Amino acid sequence: MVELRPVESDAITAAGYDADRRVLAVRYESGAVYEYFEVDRALYDELLANQPHPWSQVGERVKSHEFHQLE
């Protein structure tokens, strides 16, 4: 699993990125963790840069990627 780091957001609590696999992992407020595939590093960087409300800036673009739930 991708290492997650805390994120200041109303919708998500943590996020992480695996550059080798181009996978973005996101933990939602509910505790659910999802991995999103074929995500560019720039999208992860934008998520981190737009705190405290990153999900309102990038959430729709993240959710447009193929994904699966881990937890």
HELIX and SHEET records of a PDB file:
HELIX    1   1 ARG A   41  ALA A   49  1                                   9    
HELIX    2   2 PRO A   54  LYS A   63  1                                  10    
SHEET    1   A 5 ARG A   5  PRO A   6  0                                        
SHEET    2   A 5 ILE A  12  ASP A  18 -1                                        
SHEET    3   A 5 VAL A  23  TYR A  28 -1                                        
SHEET    4   A 5 VAL A  33  PHE A  37 -1                                        
SHEET    5   A 5 PHE A  67  GLN A  69 -1                                        
END                                                                             
